């Protein structure tokens, strides 16, 4: 994985590399609102993720995910908070995102099957 200095640098590079859809975490789904698509944990793979902490504000913490969905033939960027503003959902989506955050590697066999 690459190293980025900030969230903007990461998202811009991911977009250049084909992760063009703007995704959002909506409860139990990851949504592409432009295409009116709601994806479950089974529909996505986390290809990469990058964690950032605000230099001046420790509450300003986020993770950017490079997400692929073979089912919907799309690649996109999902930005989610962690720490104080983290989504505390107990959904399968959140479990998948959290597992990838602590995983030592991103081998497919290391990912949870949902």
N, C-alpha and C positions, 0 to 999 in steps of 0.2 A: 504494500500500500504506500501511497505517496504521503508526504508530510506537508501540511498547509499551515500558514500562520494565522488564518482566521476563517470564519464561516463563509464570507463572501468569496474568498479565493477558492475554497473547496467547491462551493456550488457552481461557480463560473467554470472551473475546470471539468467538473462532472458533466455539465451541460455541453461543453465542447466535445466530450467523449461520448455523447449520445444519450445521456440521461436528461431528456428534454422535458418530460412531464413534471408538472408541479403537483406533488402529492400532499395529502393532509391526513392526519390521524383523527378519525371520527369514531370514538368509542371502540366498537369491535371490528372496524374496517379501516383500510387505507383507501382513500378516495382520490380519484382523478375527477375533479368537479367539472373541468372543461369537457370531458368526454362522458360525463354522467356514469362513471364506473365505480363500483364499490367492491373492493377486493378483501377476501378473508385471508387468514394466515396461510391457508393451503394454496392460495393464488400467487404468493410472492416469494421471492428469494432476496436476502440481503447480500449484495455483492461486496460492499465496502461500507465502513462507517468511520466517522471522524468526530472526536469529542473536543469541544472548545469551552474554555472558561473565560469570562470577561476579565480583562486586566485590572479594571478599576472597581468592578462590582462582582463579588463571588456569586451573587444570586443570578447573574447573567450567564447561565450555563446552557449549552445546547449540544445536540448531536445531529449531524447530517448523515443520512443514509442514502446509498446508491441502491435502488430497488429495481428488480426485474420481475416482470410477470410474463411468462410464456403463454399463459392462458389468454391474456389480453394483448399480447404482442406489444408490450411497452416497456420503456425504461424511464425511470424518473427519480426525482430527488424528494426526500422526505426530511423535514427538519422538525426535531422534537426537543423539548426542554428536558433537563434532568436536574436533580437536586430539588431546590425549593419549589420550582414550578413544574415538576415532572407530572406526567399523567399517571395517576395511581390506579389505572384500570387493571382489572385482573383478567382481561380478555386474552385469548390465544395470540392475538396480534402483539399485545404488550409483552407477553411471555417470550415470543420469538425475538422481539427487539431487545429485550433485556438479556436473553441468552447470548445473542451476538455481541453485546457490549462486553461481557466478561469472558468470552471465549478466547483462548490463546491463539486460535487460528480459525479460518473460515472454510475449512474443508466441509463439503456437503455432508459427509458422514457424521460430522460433529454437530450438525444442526438438529434441532428437535423436529420430529415428525408430528404433524398436527392433524 
